[in-house]
Amino acid sequence: MEDLEKREQAYSVCGECNEPGTGWYWCRSCNAKRFMENFKNWTSGNRDIDELIQYSQLNAVCFTNCFEWIPFENFQNVTYITRGGFGKIYSAYWPEGCILYWDIENQKWFRDPNIRVVLKNLDNSTNINKDFLNEIKSYLETYPFNNITQYYGITQNPSTKDFIIVSQYCKDGNLRNYYLNKPTQLYFSKIGDLARIANGILDIHNIGKIHKGLHSGNILFDNKSFISDLGIYQPLNRNGNQSAEKEIYGVLPYIAPEVLREHQYTKAADIYSFGIIMNEYFSEEIPFHDIPHDYDLAVKICKGLRPKISEDIPKLVANLIIQCWDAKAENRPTAKDLYQILNEWFNDSIYNDISEIHFQINESEKIREKKLKNRLKENNPRIIHIHPQAIYISRLLNFKDLPEPVNLDVSTFQYSDDILDCLDCQINVLGKIFYLDSLNIINFIIFN
């Protein structure tokens, strides 16, 4: 912002004040005056929300960090999609569309019309928590991000008076919908998607933030991958006291073991979540889908239990996944490491046919193709049964007295029910990782 010459090269000059622009077709000072003049023409009815919107409009350096108050009647074809952790989620059409820039010639806002948006109805938000709004504010200050969904503004449910976050719609749905609907997606493409997700996490970490709620439900696709729900990882009725700050919210299979033990949430915890997401995307298996997401599972995660790694995952990718979900946070790669590795693999998988990742992808694709053919030959359609107590929406995880996180190791293996009843187990022997179903664990230990 302080380098006027670079701003002028990037964004030209404002057609009104002749000062360098601050973003694509955007002049912060000129637009701030326009927004301020319009403050008297709208209100959400909530002072904190009004202040959030006004702050964003006065400080927006481009259209992506400009928030609006949007009357609910401006939306059409509001359709229920699903329920999230803290409210119902709808899609809708917004004929007017979001602001893009000020049209100097016609003296009005030029908008992106007839767009589809997501409406996230926030339960019990008539008295919305100021701390929650501050989380939204902190992200609006740092947009734009290429791999993170955009927030457009806030509206209000006319029936319940709950407030609603209006955000970008992604037509291909979340990660799980995406891979279930595209079972033959090539592995190099998955690596490219994961590189973009890693880049989004890197953007978040570079501004000193942590997502705190990554799971496959908030990785979205619209021709490419996006991260969503920044700042929306907790309910609205937290009081900001010390006990509330220690409360853990999330989807259990994706939460790092140290976080389950009420340690501070760090960037490394986001990396753990990414490792679970990476394994799910490649294996196309929902983590721990056939067991309850309860205290016992939390104990097993702390003792080293991880989802099974499929045999058709390239070994380089499998090793990176294992590094991400290491029990010791300091052993996990950074977001920068992940992005650089995945981006290099993506390029090598396409352009370097003598690279190791290119070779491993080809071999893994053959294994997967064989599995698919066998399934078709046996007329065995893939049916995923979700345990009724396997919960994949964000919720309070209140687990006490959990053990110290460790990587499961055969030298400390105990023949106890809390391990033997696991469907998938990970064993580390002399630095090698083995993934076994519980029926073969005893034989593995005896004969190895």
Backbone torsions as a table, in degrees:
resi	resn	phi	psi	omega
1	MET	NA	-29.1	-175.8
2	GLU	-86.1	-15.8	-178.4
3	ASP	-92.5	93.6	-174.3
4	LEU	-63.8	-36.4	-178.0
5	GLU	-64.9	-44.0	179.1
6	LYS	-66.9	-37.8	177.7
7	ARG	-63.2	-40.5	-179.4
8	GLU	-66.7	-38.4	178.2
9	GLN	-65.6	-37.9	-175.6
10	ALA	-80.6	-40.5	-169.7
11	TYR	-125.0	8.7	-178.9
12	SER	62.3	-159.1	-178.5
13	VAL	-116.7	154.3	178.0
14	CYS	-67.1	135.6	-179.6
15	GLY	-73.1	-6.5	-179.6
16	GLU	-107.4	-48.7	-175.9
17	CYS	-103.7	-6.3	179.1
18	ASN	62.7	17.5	174.0
19	GLU	-92.0	155.6	178.1
20	PRO	-58.2	140.3	178.7
21	GLY	-66.7	165.4	178.6
22	THR	-109.5	-9.3	178.8
23	GLY	-167.1	-175.3	-178.6
24	TRP	-60.6	112.4	-178.8
25	TYR	52.7	38.9	-173.6
26	TRP	-137.0	134.2	174.0
27	CYS	-124.2	113.5	-174.1
28	ARG	-61.4	-46.3	-175.1
29	SER	-66.1	-43.6	-179.9
30	CYS	-67.3	-43.3	-178.6
31	ASN	-70.0	-34.0	177.9
32	ALA	-59.8	-39.9	178.2
33	LYS	-63.1	-41.2	179.8
34	ARG	-64.3	-45.2	179.5
35	PHE	-61.6	-43.9	-177.2
36	MET	-61.6	-39.4	178.8
37	GLU	-63.2	-24.5	-177.0
38	ASN	-95.4	-3.4	-177.8
39	PHE	-56.7	-35.3	-176.2
40	LYS	-70.5	-12.0	-174.3
41	ASN	-95.7	1.5	179.9
42	TRP	-152.0	157.5	169.7
43	THR	-159.8	147.1	175.7
44	SER	-85.0	-13.6	-173.7
45	GLY	87.6	-1.1	179.5
46	ASN	-127.7	120.2	-174.1
47	ARG	-60.9	-41.2	-178.1
48	ASP	-64.4	-40.7	178.1
49	ILE	-67.1	-42.7	177.7
50	ASP	-58.0	-43.0	-179.3
51	GLU	-66.0	-37.9	176.7
52	LEU	-61.3	-49.0	-177.9
53	ILE	-64.7	-44.5	179.7
54	GLN	-62.9	-41.4	178.1
55	TYR	-59.5	-45.6	-178.4
56	SER	-63.4	-39.6	-177.3
57	GLN	-71.8	-34.5	179.8
58	LEU	-74.7	-24.0	-174.2
59	ASN	-113.2	1.4	-177.7
60	ALA	-63.5	126.6	176.7
61	VAL	-97.5	-6.6	173.2
62	CYS	-162.0	175.7	-173.8
63	PHE	-67.4	-23.9	-173.7
64	THR	-73.7	-17.9	175.0
65	ASN	-113.8	32.4	175.1
66	CYS	-106.8	114.3	-179.7
67	PHE	-94.0	152.2	177.7
68	GLU	-132.7	153.7	164.2
69	TRP	-89.5	121.8	-173.8
70	ILE	-118.9	111.5	177.2
71	PRO	-56.4	137.4	-175.2
72	PHE	-59.7	-32.4	-178.8
73	GLU	-66.9	-10.5	177.1
74	ASN	-74.6	-12.4	-179.0
75	PHE	-96.2	149.8	178.2
76	GLN	-127.4	156.7	175.9
77	ASN	51.5	51.3	177.5
78	VAL	-70.5	122.0	-172.5
79	THR	-129.6	129.9	179.3
80	TYR	-67.8	135.5	177.6
81	ILE	-107.7	-58.9	-176.5
82	THR	-166.2	-177.7	174.5
83	ARG	-110.4	130.5	175.0
84	GLY	-94.4	-168.8	-176.7
85	GLY	-66.0	-33.3	-172.8
86	PHE	-129.3	21.9	176.2
87	GLY	162.2	171.4	179.9
88	LYS	-80.4	150.9	-178.5
89	ILE	-119.5	131.7	-178.8
90	TYR	-126.3	160.4	166.3
91	SER	-110.9	157.5	179.7
92	ALA	-159.1	162.8	173.0
93	TYR	-101.9	139.0	179.9
94	TRP	-118.4	93.4	-175.9
95	PRO	-57.5	-41.4	-179.0
96	GLU	-66.7	-43.6	177.9
97	GLY	78.8	171.6	-174.5
98	CYS	-81.8	156.3	177.1
99	ILE	-67.3	136.0	172.9
100	LEU	-111.3	-46.8	178.8
101	TYR	-167.6	170.7	177.8
102	TRP	-88.7	123.2	178.1
103	ASP	-84.1	101.0	-175.0
104	ILE	-63.8	-40.7	-176.5
105	GLU	-63.1	-43.7	-177.6
106	ASN	-98.4	0.0	176.7
107	GLN	52.0	53.8	174.9
108	LYS	-158.6	165.2	178.1
109	TRP	-71.8	131.8	171.3
110	PHE	-89.8	126.8	-174.6
111	ARG	-119.1	164.1	174.9
112	ASP	-94.9	96.7	-168.2
113	PRO	-80.3	160.9	172.2
114	ASN	55.4	47.3	178.9
115	ILE	-99.0	154.5	175.3
116	ARG	-94.6	137.6	-176.1
117	VAL	-130.9	166.4	173.8
118	VAL	-105.5	134.5	176.0
119	LEU	-111.7	116.0	179.8
120	LYS	-104.9	98.6	-179.5
121	ASN	-72.6	119.9	-175.3
122	LEU	-93.7	111.1	-177.6
123	ASP	-57.5	140.9	173.1
124	ASN	54.1	42.9	-174.5
125	SER	-107.0	14.4	178.2
126	THR	-60.2	-32.7	172.3
127	ASN	-113.2	70.6	-171.1
128	ILE	-63.6	140.2	-176.4
129	ASN	-73.3	132.9	-178.4
130	LYS	-65.9	-33.1	177.8
131	ASP	-61.9	-37.8	178.0
132	PHE	-62.8	-45.1	179.9
133	LEU	-65.7	-32.8	177.9
134	ASN	-65.8	-32.8	175.2
135	GLU	-63.1	-45.1	177.8
136	ILE	-61.7	-43.5	-178.7
137	LYS	-59.1	-41.9	-176.6
138	SER	-64.1	-31.6	178.5
139	TYR	-80.4	-34.5	176.4
140	LEU	-61.8	-31.1	179.5
141	GLU	-67.4	-20.0	-171.2
142	THR	-113.8	-4.3	174.6
143	TYR	-61.5	159.1	7.7
144	PRO	-93.3	152.2	171.5
145	PHE	-124.1	136.9	-177.8
146	ASN	-74.2	-25.6	-173.1
147	ASN	-115.2	23.6	-179.2
148	ILE	-130.7	134.5	-177.4
149	THR	-64.3	149.5	-176.3
150	GLN	-92.3	141.0	169.1
151	TYR	-91.7	136.1	-179.8
152	TYR	-100.7	-34.5	-176.8
153	GLY	167.4	-161.8	-178.2
154	ILE	-130.9	143.3	172.6
155	THR	-134.1	-173.2	-177.8
156	GLN	-139.1	135.8	176.7
157	ASN	-67.9	117.9	-174.9
158	PRO	-67.8	-21.4	-177.9
159	SER	-85.6	-50.5	-174.9
160	THR	-95.1	-14.9	-174.3
161	LYS	67.6	8.8	172.8
162	ASP	-68.3	147.4	176.6
163	PHE	-85.0	155.3	-172.8
164	ILE	-131.9	128.8	172.8
165	ILE	-84.4	129.6	179.3
166	VAL	-103.6	123.5	-175.5
167	SER	-140.6	176.1	-177.9
168	GLN	-62.8	138.9	176.8
169	TYR	-97.8	136.3	177.3
170	CYS	-116.8	114.4	-167.6
171	LYS	-65.8	-24.3	-177.4
172	ASP	-90.2	2.8	175.1
173	GLY	77.8	-164.8	-178.1
174	ASN	-84.7	176.8	-174.8
175	LEU	-55.4	-43.6	-177.1
176	ARG	-65.1	-45.8	176.1
177	ASN	-59.3	-38.7	-175.3
178	TYR	-64.6	-49.9	-176.7
179	TYR	-75.9	-27.7	177.1
180	LEU	-71.6	-28.9	179.2
181	ASN	-89.0	-10.4	178.9
182	LYS	-130.9	67.3	-173.8
183	PRO	-67.8	-12.9	-178.5
184	THR	-108.8	19.6	179.8
185	GLN	-62.9	134.8	-176.1
186	LEU	-72.6	148.9	-174.3
187	TYR	-67.1	-33.9	179.2
188	PHE	-63.5	-33.4	177.9
189	SER	-67.2	-38.6	177.6
190	LYS	-64.7	-39.5	178.2
191	ILE	-62.6	-39.9	177.1
192	GLY	-63.0	-42.0	177.5
193	ASP	-62.1	-43.4	-179.4
194	LEU	-67.2	-34.0	176.3
195	ALA	-62.6	-40.2	178.4
196	ARG	-66.6	-39.1	177.0
197	ILE	-63.8	-44.9	178.2
198	ALA	-60.1	-37.7	178.1
199	ASN	-65.2	-37.5	176.3
200	GLY	-64.9	-42.0	176.5
201	ILE	-62.9	-39.9	178.1
202	LEU	-61.1	-42.2	177.1
203	ASP	-58.6	-44.0	-179.7
204	ILE	-63.4	-46.4	-177.9
205	HIS	-68.4	-32.4	-178.8
206	ASN	-66.2	-24.3	178.1
207	ILE	-96.1	12.4	176.1
208	GLY	80.7	18.0	-179.5
209	LYS	-107.6	165.0	175.0
210	ILE	-131.6	138.3	-178.6
211	HIS	-68.4	-48.3	176.3
212	LYS	74.6	-1.3	-178.3
213	GLY	-148.0	31.9	-178.0
214	LEU	-68.8	131.0	170.6
215	HIS	-159.7	173.8	-172.3
216	SER	-66.8	-17.5	178.6
217	GLY	-74.7	-21.9	178.1
218	ASN	-113.3	21.2	164.4
219	ILE	-102.7	113.2	-172.2
220	LEU	-112.5	159.6	-177.8
221	PHE	-130.8	134.4	171.8
222	ASP	-150.9	80.1	-171.7
223	ASN	71.8	-27.2	173.1
224	LYS	-146.4	173.9	-174.6
225	SER	-88.9	147.2	177.7
226	PHE	-136.6	152.3	169.6
227	ILE	-99.8	135.3	179.0
228	SER	-122.1	178.5	173.6
229	ASP	66.1	33.2	174.9
230	LEU	-65.1	125.7	179.3
231	GLY	82.6	-8.0	-179.5
232	ILE	-110.3	71.5	-177.5
233	TYR	-124.8	4.3	-176.3
234	GLN	-142.0	159.1	178.0
235	PRO	-71.1	173.1	-173.4
236	LEU	-92.1	-6.1	-172.4
237	ASN	-104.2	19.9	174.8
238	ARG	-74.5	140.0	-172.2
239	ASN	-95.0	-1.9	179.5
240	GLY	80.2	5.7	177.9
241	ASN	-79.8	173.3	-172.1
242	GLN	-64.3	-40.3	-179.0
243	SER	-66.6	-37.1	178.7
244	ALA	-66.9	-34.9	-179.8
245	GLU	-64.0	-27.4	-178.6
246	LYS	-86.7	-7.1	-179.1
247	GLU	-68.3	139.8	-178.5
248	ILE	-106.2	125.1	176.6
249	TYR	-120.2	140.1	177.9
250	GLY	160.9	-167.5	178.1
251	VAL	-108.0	115.4	-166.2
252	LEU	-48.3	-48.8	-176.3
253	PRO	-60.1	-18.3	-175.2
254	TYR	-102.6	-2.0	-175.4
255	ILE	-91.1	130.9	-179.8
256	ALA	-63.0	143.7	-176.2
257	PRO	-59.5	-36.2	-179.8
258	GLU	-67.2	-30.3	176.4
259	VAL	-70.6	-38.8	176.8
260	LEU	-58.8	-28.9	178.8
261	ARG	-89.3	16.6	174.3
262	GLU	68.8	24.6	170.5
263	HIS	-78.0	162.7	-178.5
264	GLN	-61.8	139.5	177.5
265	TYR	-74.0	125.4	-177.6
266	THR	-121.4	175.3	175.4
267	LYS	-60.3	-34.4	180.0
268	ALA	-63.2	-28.0	177.6
269	ALA	-68.8	-35.9	173.0
270	ASP	-62.1	-37.2	-180.0
271	ILE	-66.2	-39.4	175.0
272	TYR	-57.4	-48.6	179.5
273	SER	-58.5	-41.8	178.8
274	PHE	-61.6	-37.9	177.6
275	GLY	-61.2	-41.5	177.0
276	ILE	-64.9	-42.3	178.3
277	ILE	-62.5	-43.8	-178.7
278	MET	-61.0	-44.7	179.1
279	ASN	-65.1	-40.8	179.5
280	GLU	-62.5	-41.7	-176.9
281	TYR	-65.9	-40.9	-179.6
282	PHE	-77.0	-43.0	-176.6
283	SER	-79.5	-21.3	-174.8
284	GLU	56.0	38.6	175.8
285	GLU	-122.4	129.4	179.0
286	ILE	-73.2	125.2	-174.3
287	PRO	-63.6	126.4	176.3
288	PHE	54.2	43.5	-175.4
289	HIS	-76.5	-17.8	-173.3
290	ASP	-112.1	19.1	175.6
291	ILE	-135.3	158.2	179.7
292	PRO	-66.3	144.3	175.2
293	HIS	-94.2	77.4	-172.6
294	ASP	-128.0	-166.7	-178.9
295	TYR	-58.7	-40.3	-179.0
296	ASP	-60.3	-41.6	178.6
297	LEU	-66.5	-39.6	177.6
298	ALA	-60.0	-41.1	177.3
299	VAL	-61.9	-45.6	-177.4
300	LYS	-65.6	-36.9	176.8
301	ILE	-62.7	-43.6	177.6
302	CYS	-64.1	-30.8	179.2
303	LYS	-84.2	1.2	172.9
304	GLY	113.6	0.7	179.8
305	LEU	-67.5	132.8	176.7
306	ARG	-136.3	159.6	176.2
307	PRO	-59.9	155.3	179.7
308	LYS	-69.0	139.1	173.6
309	ILE	-95.5	122.4	-175.9
310	SER	-67.4	148.7	-178.3
311	GLU	-66.5	-19.5	-178.2
312	ASP	-95.4	14.7	173.0
313	ILE	-87.9	129.3	178.5
314	PRO	-53.2	140.8	-174.0
315	LYS	-60.4	-38.4	178.0
316	LEU	-60.7	-41.3	178.9
317	VAL	-67.1	-43.2	179.5
318	ALA	-59.1	-42.4	179.4
319	ASN	-64.1	-37.9	178.7
320	LEU	-67.7	-39.6	176.5
321	ILE	-58.6	-46.3	-179.0
322	ILE	-61.4	-39.3	177.3
323	GLN	-63.2	-39.1	-177.6
324	CYS	-66.0	-34.9	-176.5
325	TRP	-104.2	25.0	173.8
326	ASP	-58.6	142.1	-178.6
327	ALA	-63.8	-28.8	178.6
328	LYS	-92.5	117.4	-175.6
329	ALA	-58.3	-34.6	-176.5
330	GLU	-69.3	-16.0	179.4
331	ASN	-87.0	-8.3	-177.4
332	ARG	-81.4	147.9	176.5
333	PRO	-68.5	162.6	174.2
334	THR	-85.3	168.6	176.3
335	ALA	-62.1	-35.8	178.1
336	LYS	-64.6	-43.6	177.1
337	ASP	-57.4	-48.1	-177.2
338	LEU	-61.1	-46.8	-178.8
339	TYR	-61.5	-45.2	-178.4
340	GLN	-64.2	-42.8	-179.9
341	ILE	-65.1	-50.3	-176.4
342	LEU	-66.2	-38.7	179.0
343	ASN	-65.7	-39.9	176.8
344	GLU	-64.5	-43.7	178.3
345	TRP	-61.9	-40.8	180.0
346	PHE	-60.0	-47.4	179.7
347	ASN	-65.6	-42.3	179.9
348	ASP	-66.0	-35.4	-178.6
349	SER	-66.1	-23.5	-179.4
350	ILE	-96.9	-45.6	-168.0
351	TYR	-106.2	-11.6	-175.7
352	ASN	-123.6	90.5	-173.8
353	ASP	-77.8	2.3	174.2
354	ILE	-109.3	6.3	179.6
355	SER	-76.6	155.5	-179.9
356	GLU	-64.3	-40.3	-179.0
357	ILE	-66.6	-36.0	177.5
358	HIS	-62.3	-44.9	179.3
359	PHE	-63.5	-46.1	-177.3
360	GLN	-66.0	-37.2	177.2
361	ILE	-62.7	-44.0	179.0
362	ASN	-59.8	-43.4	179.6
363	GLU	-66.8	-40.4	-179.4
364	SER	-67.9	-37.8	177.4
365	GLU	-61.5	-36.8	178.2
366	LYS	-64.5	-42.0	178.8
367	ILE	-64.0	-43.7	-179.8
368	ARG	-65.6	-41.6	179.0
369	GLU	-61.0	-39.3	178.4
370	LYS	-64.3	-41.8	178.6
371	LYS	-62.7	-42.0	179.5
372	LEU	-65.7	-39.7	179.1
373	LYS	-65.4	-41.6	178.4
374	ASN	-63.0	-38.1	179.4
375	ARG	-65.9	-41.1	178.2
376	LEU	-67.7	-40.4	-179.8
377	LYS	-62.1	-38.9	-178.4
378	GLU	-86.2	2.8	-178.4
379	ASN	50.1	48.9	-174.4
380	ASN	-115.1	83.3	-178.6
381	PRO	-62.9	147.1	-178.1
382	ARG	-78.8	116.9	178.6
383	ILE	-121.5	124.5	-179.7
384	ILE	-103.3	117.1	178.9
385	HIS	-97.4	119.1	179.6
386	ILE	-93.3	125.2	177.3
387	HIS	-59.8	138.9	-177.7
388	PRO	-60.6	-20.2	178.6
389	GLN	-104.6	14.4	172.3
390	ALA	-92.0	111.9	-169.4
391	ILE	-112.7	121.3	-175.6
392	TYR	-113.4	26.5	170.1
393	ILE	-117.9	152.6	-176.3
394	SER	-65.1	136.9	-178.5
395	ARG	-155.1	171.6	176.9
396	LEU	-72.2	128.4	177.8
397	LEU	-112.9	98.3	-173.1
398	ASN	-108.3	79.2	-178.1
399	PHE	-111.0	129.5	-178.2
400	LYS	-112.4	155.5	173.2
401	ASP	57.7	40.9	176.3
402	LEU	-78.1	149.1	-179.4
403	PRO	-70.9	162.2	176.4
404	GLU	-61.8	132.2	-178.8
405	PRO	-62.2	133.6	176.5
406	VAL	-140.3	160.7	168.0
407	ASN	-86.7	129.9	-176.3
408	LEU	-59.1	125.3	-175.6
409	ASP	-131.7	137.6	-176.5
410	VAL	-61.6	-27.5	-177.9
411	SER	-69.0	-20.6	179.0
412	THR	-111.5	11.2	-175.7
413	PHE	-66.7	132.4	177.6
414	GLN	-116.0	139.2	179.3
415	TYR	-81.3	66.5	-176.3
416	SER	-114.7	156.0	-176.3
417	ASP	-60.7	-30.0	-176.1
418	ASP	-68.5	-16.6	174.6
419	ILE	-104.0	-42.6	-173.9
420	LEU	-65.9	-24.0	179.7
421	ASP	-87.7	5.3	175.4
422	CYS	-72.5	146.3	178.3
423	LEU	-81.3	-30.7	179.3
424	ASP	-134.7	138.1	178.7
425	CYS	-135.3	151.6	179.3
426	GLN	-114.9	130.3	179.6
427	ILE	-127.2	134.2	-179.1
428	ASN	-108.9	114.0	-179.4
429	VAL	-124.5	115.8	178.3
430	LEU	51.7	41.0	176.0
431	GLY	84.3	-1.2	179.7
432	LYS	-105.0	141.1	-177.7
433	ILE	-102.3	130.8	177.7
434	PHE	-124.2	139.4	178.6
435	TYR	-117.3	119.4	-171.2
436	LEU	-131.9	148.3	170.0
437	ASP	-81.2	159.8	-170.2
438	SER	-62.5	-25.7	-178.3
439	LEU	-68.6	-24.0	-176.2
440	ASN	-103.1	-2.3	-175.8
441	ILE	-62.3	-46.5	-176.7
442	ILE	-62.3	-44.5	178.6
443	ASN	-62.5	-38.1	-179.9
444	PHE	-60.4	-47.0	-178.1
445	ILE	-66.0	-41.1	-178.2
446	ILE	-65.1	-44.0	-171.0
447	PHE	-95.4	-4.1	-179.6
448	ASN	-120.1	NA	NA
